[in-house]
Amino acid sequence: MNSIRYKKLSYRVVFPLELKLRDTVEPYTYVEYSHFAVVVHVGSGPNHCHYVSLKKSHNHWLIFDDENVGMIEESSVQTFFGSSQEYSSNTDYGYILFYESIGGPTK
């Protein structure tokens, strides 16, 4: 019987708080996006983990951890980029990022 083993990748992924991407419909125009939420994978591997969410609401960042909800500083969101060291005690990594459009296309 084959046993499949999964390993959590712990690469540092820096995600921007604002994006400016080329519009796919209008040539030579761009759309700006703002990061407003992230699902965070907490744990050392795919079988031993927990998920928390961070969301920006009314210019404040909130962290949702099961039944606990609290405020965090925007600068603390960067701690979920992952560690720059291969073996680190930090196991909190952004897993799914959410962005919203902030205005129409610009040239």
N, CA, C and O of each residue as an XYZ file, in Angstrom:
428
protein
N       0.843     -1.184      0.000
C       0.000      0.000      0.000
C       0.888      1.247      0.000
O       1.788      1.371      0.831
N       0.635      2.162     -0.925
C       1.403      3.401     -1.012
C       0.949      4.384      0.048
O      -0.247      4.592      0.250
N       1.903      4.978      0.713
C       1.611      5.988      1.723
C       2.058      7.344      1.185
O       3.239      7.553      0.906
N       1.120      8.246      1.047
C       1.431      9.592      0.557
C       1.711     10.472      1.757
O       0.922     10.531      2.700
N       2.845     11.155      1.711
C       3.220     12.071      2.791
C       3.207     13.496      2.262
O       3.767     13.785      1.204
N       2.579     14.360      2.992
C       2.528     15.764      2.628
C       3.421     16.555      3.572
O       3.557     16.217      4.748
N       4.022     17.602      3.046
C       4.900     18.450      3.843
C       4.475     19.900      3.652
O       4.196     20.330      2.532
N       4.428     20.639      4.730
C       4.101     22.058      4.655
C       5.315     22.805      4.129
O       6.413     22.670      4.667
N       5.120     23.589      3.082
C       6.193     24.426      2.551
C       6.258     25.695      3.389
O       5.233     26.316      3.669
N       7.439     26.066      3.778
C       7.572     27.227      4.666
C       8.351     28.353      4.009
O       9.180     29.001      4.649
N       8.085     28.582      2.739
C       8.727     29.681      2.039
C       8.117     31.005      2.473
O       6.913     31.101      2.709
N       8.949     32.006      2.574
C       8.473     33.352      2.898
C       7.797     33.935      1.667
O       8.401     34.011      0.598
N       6.557     34.343      1.817
C       5.804     34.954      0.722
C       5.316     36.312      1.206
O       4.427     36.404      2.052
N       5.903     37.347      0.665
C       5.519     38.706      1.029
C       4.395     39.130      0.097
O       4.579     39.217     -1.117
N       3.240     39.392      0.670
C       2.117     39.821     -0.161
C       1.880     41.314      0.048
O       1.910     41.796      1.180
N       1.649     42.034     -1.023
C       1.472     43.486     -0.907
C       0.111     43.836     -0.321
O      -0.853     43.088     -0.482
N       0.041     44.970      0.355
C      -1.232     45.448      0.873
C      -2.023     46.178     -0.212
O      -3.232     46.368     -0.080
N      -1.337     46.589     -1.291
C      -2.020     47.180     -2.443
C      -1.414     46.629     -3.719
O      -0.201     46.441     -3.810
N      -2.259     46.373     -4.700
C      -1.826     45.871     -6.004
C      -2.313     46.801     -7.101
O      -3.361     47.435     -6.972
N      -1.552     46.879     -8.172
C      -1.983     47.622     -9.358
C      -1.748     46.678    -10.535
O      -0.606     46.419    -10.913
N      -2.839     46.167    -11.111
C      -2.751     45.172    -12.169
C      -3.351     45.693    -13.460
O      -4.269     46.513    -13.454
N      -2.821     45.207    -14.554
C      -3.328     45.601    -15.863
C      -4.745     45.067    -16.046
O      -5.031     43.908    -15.741
N      -5.621     45.923    -16.545
C      -6.999     45.541    -16.840
C      -6.995     44.583    -18.023
O      -6.318     44.836    -19.019
N      -7.738     43.494    -17.928
C      -7.761     42.496    -19.012
C      -8.731     42.866    -20.119
O      -8.719     42.239    -21.178
N      -9.579     43.878    -19.900
C     -10.564     44.273    -20.907
C     -10.102     45.500    -21.682
O     -10.116     45.508    -22.913
N      -9.696     46.529    -20.959
C      -9.265     47.783    -21.576
C      -7.739     47.813    -21.685
O      -7.051     47.712    -20.670
N      -7.205     47.950    -22.889
C      -5.747     48.004    -23.020
C      -5.170     49.277    -22.407
O      -5.800     50.334    -22.436
N      -3.981     49.165    -21.859
C      -3.238     50.290    -21.280
C      -3.919     50.919    -20.067
O      -3.658     52.078    -19.745
N      -4.774     50.180    -19.403
C      -5.379     50.668    -18.171
C      -5.063     49.694    -17.040
O      -4.769     48.520    -17.261
N      -5.134     50.220    -15.837
C      -4.812     49.425    -14.651
C      -5.947     49.529    -13.638
O      -6.691     50.509    -13.613
N      -6.063     48.508    -12.813
C      -7.037     48.508    -11.725
C      -6.262     48.332    -10.421
O      -5.374     47.485    -10.323
N      -6.614     49.147     -9.417
C      -5.954     49.060     -8.116
C      -6.797     48.217     -7.170
O      -8.026     48.291     -7.159
N      -6.095     47.416     -6.381
C      -6.740     46.535     -5.413
C      -6.111     46.743     -4.045
O      -4.928     47.065     -3.929
N      -6.920     46.554     -3.014
C      -6.450     46.671     -1.638
C      -6.658     45.334     -0.930
O      -7.715     44.712     -1.039
N      -5.633     44.910     -0.210
C      -5.710     43.660      0.550
C      -6.621     43.890      1.744
O      -6.413     44.829      2.512
N      -7.643     43.028      1.911
C      -8.562     43.241      3.024
C      -8.767     42.016      3.907
O      -9.422     42.116      4.944
N      -8.222     40.857      3.521
C      -8.390     39.678      4.376
C      -7.376     38.605      3.987
O      -6.871     38.572      2.865
N      -7.096     37.728      4.955
C      -6.204     36.596      4.703
C      -6.608     35.452      5.622
O      -6.936     35.659      6.790
N      -6.580     34.247      5.076
C      -6.736     33.036      5.880
C      -5.327     32.568      6.199
O      -4.485     32.479      5.304
N      -5.062     32.271      7.459
C      -3.718     31.920      7.919
C      -3.686     30.468      8.376
O      -4.522     30.032      9.167
N      -2.710     29.733      7.868
C      -2.468     28.348      8.290
C      -1.474     28.382      9.442
O      -0.350     28.860      9.282
N      -1.882     27.880     10.595
C      -1.035     27.862     11.785
C      -0.735     26.408     12.112
O      -1.651     25.623     12.355
N       0.528     26.050     12.118
C       0.899     24.681     12.466
C       2.086     24.208     11.663
O       2.490     24.835     10.683
N       2.632     23.099     12.093
C       3.865     22.603     11.487
C       3.639     21.751     10.245
O       4.590     21.492      9.508
N       2.433     21.314      9.994
C       2.205     20.463      8.834
C       0.751     20.428      8.441
O      -0.094     21.009      9.122
N       0.444     19.745      7.334
C      -0.928     19.726      6.832
C      -1.892     18.922      7.712
O      -3.105     19.117      7.633
N      -1.372     18.032      8.536
C      -2.241     17.212      9.378
C      -2.312     17.697     10.827
O      -3.097     17.179     11.621
N      -1.501     18.678     11.160
C      -1.489     19.239     12.512
C      -1.536     20.753     12.384
O      -0.502     21.422     12.389
N      -2.746     21.284     12.270
C      -2.830     22.719     12.005
C      -4.127     23.306     12.528
O      -5.000     22.615     13.053
N      -4.206     24.602     12.359
C      -5.362     25.388     12.765
C      -5.421     26.565     11.798
O      -4.388     27.004     11.292
N      -6.591     27.066     11.543
C      -6.740     28.216     10.661
C      -7.338     29.389     11.432
O      -8.255     29.222     12.236
N      -6.799     30.578     11.169
C      -7.366     31.820     11.688
C      -7.534     32.759     10.502
O      -6.936     32.555      9.445
N      -8.339     33.774     10.684
C      -8.567     34.757      9.619
C      -8.276     36.152     10.133
O      -8.523     36.471     11.296
N      -7.746     36.977      9.242
C      -7.556     38.394      9.529
C      -8.370     39.164      8.504
O      -8.361     38.830      7.320
N      -9.074     40.196      8.957
C      -9.900     40.989      8.052
C      -9.829     42.451      8.445
O      -9.853     42.806      9.624
N      -9.740     43.289      7.423
C      -9.761     44.735      7.643
C     -11.209     45.207      7.604
O     -11.939     44.925      6.654
N     -11.614     45.925      8.644
C     -12.982     46.415      8.737
C     -12.953     47.814      9.340
O     -12.463     48.005     10.454
N     -13.475     48.787      8.608
C     -13.528     50.180      9.076
C     -12.132     50.676      9.483
O     -11.964     51.280     10.543
N     -11.142     50.413      8.632
C      -9.747     50.837      8.827
C      -9.064     50.215     10.038
O      -8.056     50.741     10.511
N      -9.588     49.111     10.544
C      -8.968     48.364     11.631
C      -8.828     46.901     11.206
O      -9.692     46.365     10.511
N      -7.741     46.262     11.626
C      -7.541     44.841     11.342
C      -8.039     44.021     12.523
O      -7.738     44.324     13.677
N      -8.805     42.976     12.218
C      -9.345     42.073     13.220
C      -8.790     40.678     12.978
O      -8.544     40.299     11.833
N      -8.589     39.908     14.051
C      -8.180     38.522     13.928
C      -9.305     37.659     14.495
O      -9.796     37.897     15.598
N      -9.702     36.655     13.719
C     -10.763     35.733     14.093
C     -10.136     34.374     14.355
O      -9.573     33.760     13.449
N     -10.231     33.908     15.583
C      -9.660     32.624     15.991
C     -10.742     31.862     16.755
O     -10.924     32.050     17.958
N     -11.450     31.006     16.037
C     -12.608     30.298     16.590
C     -13.590     31.321     17.157
O     -14.060     32.186     16.417
N     -13.910     31.246     18.441
C     -14.889     32.171     19.010
C     -14.261     33.467     19.497
O     -14.972     34.344     19.989
N     -12.944     33.611     19.372
C     -12.244     34.814     19.821
C     -12.013     35.780     18.659
O     -11.551     35.389     17.587
N     -12.340     37.028     18.895
C     -12.125     38.087     17.908
C     -11.399     39.222     18.613
O     -11.794     39.638     19.702
N     -10.333     39.723     17.989
C      -9.591     40.821     18.585
C      -9.010     41.726     17.525
O      -8.979     41.371     16.346
N      -8.550     42.897     17.936
C      -7.927     43.846     17.020
C      -6.422     43.613     17.013
O      -5.827     43.265     18.033
N      -5.812     43.814     15.831
C      -4.358     43.770     15.721
C      -3.905     44.972     14.901
O      -4.683     45.542     14.136
N      -2.655     45.347     15.066
C      -2.085     46.454     14.304
C      -1.838     46.010     12.857
O      -1.553     44.839     12.606
N      -1.946     46.941     11.913
C      -1.694     46.620     10.512
C      -0.280     46.077     10.317
O      -0.064     45.195      9.486
N       0.674     46.593     11.072
C       2.046     46.110     10.953
C       2.164     44.643     11.369
O       3.076     43.950     10.917
N       1.269     44.164     12.213
C       1.286     42.758     12.631
C       0.862     41.816     11.517
O       1.177     40.627     11.562
N       0.156     42.325     10.520
C      -0.253     41.492      9.392
C       0.987     40.924      8.706
O       0.951     39.808      8.188
N       2.073     41.677      8.700
C       3.311     41.239      8.055
C       3.923     40.021      8.725
O       4.725     39.325      8.102
N       3.572     39.741      9.974
C       4.126     38.552     10.626
C       3.602     37.275      9.989
O       4.143     36.199     10.245
N       2.566     37.362      9.169
C       1.996     36.199      8.512
C       2.577     35.990      7.111
O       2.062     35.183      6.337
N       3.665     36.726      6.783
C       4.367     36.512      5.514
C       5.152     35.212      5.537
O       5.517     34.692      4.482
N       5.417     34.682      6.717
C       6.276     33.518      6.853
C       7.662     33.953      7.286
O       7.977     35.143      7.310
N       8.469     32.992      7.622
C       9.809     33.275      8.119
C      10.811     33.300      6.971
O      10.662     32.583      5.982
N      11.820     34.127      7.116
C      12.886     34.168      6.109
C      13.912     33.069      6.362
O      14.814     32.865      5.549
N      13.783     32.361      7.479
C      14.684     31.260      7.799
C      13.960     29.940      7.541
O      12.768     29.804      7.817
N      14.709     28.966      7.002
C      14.088     27.691      6.644
C      13.502     26.982      7.858
O      12.399     26.440      7.784
N      14.224     26.980      8.968
C      13.738     26.335     10.184
C      13.472     27.407     11.229
O      14.397     27.940     11.842
N      12.217     27.709     11.420
C      11.831     28.780     12.324
C      10.693     28.290     13.202
O       9.959     27.374     12.831
N      10.554     28.902     14.364
C       9.447     28.542     15.250
C       8.132     29.161     14.779
O       7.063     28.744     15.223
N       8.196     30.151     13.885
C       6.991     30.772     13.345
C       6.355     29.820     12.346
O       6.972     29.474     11.339
N       5.119     29.392     12.615
C       4.428     28.483     11.705
C       3.168     29.123     11.135
O       2.337     28.427     10.553
N       3.010     30.439     11.291
C       1.815     31.142     10.831
C       2.063     31.727      9.445
O       2.857     32.656      9.290
N       1.384     31.182      8.440
C       1.603     31.612      7.067
C       0.284     31.950      6.388
O      -0.702     31.221      6.505
N       0.288     33.081      5.668
C      -0.868     33.431      4.863
C      -1.135     32.327      3.856
O      -0.214     31.859      3.187
N      -2.382     31.908      3.744
C      -2.757     30.757      2.920
C      -3.635     31.177      1.747
O      -3.403     30.771      0.609
N      -4.637     31.986      2.033
C      -5.529     32.515      0.993
C      -5.624     34.016      1.202
O      -5.934     34.472      2.303
N      -5.358     34.790      0.152
C      -5.387     36.250      0.226
C      -6.633     36.785     -0.464
O      -7.074     36.231     -1.471
N      -7.196     37.846      0.066
C      -8.366     38.473     -0.503
C      -8.072     39.938     -0.783
O      -7.564     40.654      0.079
N      -8.396     40.379     -2.001
C      -8.221     41.765     -2.422
C      -9.544     42.278     -2.975
O     -10.357     41.512     -3.493
N      -9.747     43.595     -2.853
C     -10.927     44.221     -3.430
C     -10.503     45.410     -4.271
O      -9.506     46.071     -3.981
N     -11.267     45.669     -5.307
C     -10.996     46.788     -6.199
C     -11.234     48.099     -5.456
O     -12.218     48.240     -4.730
N     -10.325     49.059     -5.641
C     -10.471     50.375     -4.998
C     -10.508     51.442     -6.085
O      -9.551     52.197     -6.258
N     -11.579     51.497     -6.788
C     -11.709     52.475     -7.860
C     -11.735     51.797     -9.208
O     -11.447     50.607     -9.335
N     -12.084     52.576    -10.207
C     -12.165     52.057    -11.555
C     -10.819     52.027    -12.247
O      -9.805     52.405    -11.660
N     -10.805     51.582    -13.487
C      -9.553     51.521    -14.261
C      -8.941     52.895    -14.430
O      -9.651     53.890    -14.578
N      -7.614     52.945    -14.406
C      -6.870     54.181    -14.630
C      -5.873     53.947    -15.741
O      -5.497     52.807    -16.012
N      -5.450     54.996    -16.374
C      -4.467     54.880    -17.452
C      -3.076     55.111    -16.935
O      -2.116     55.053    -17.703
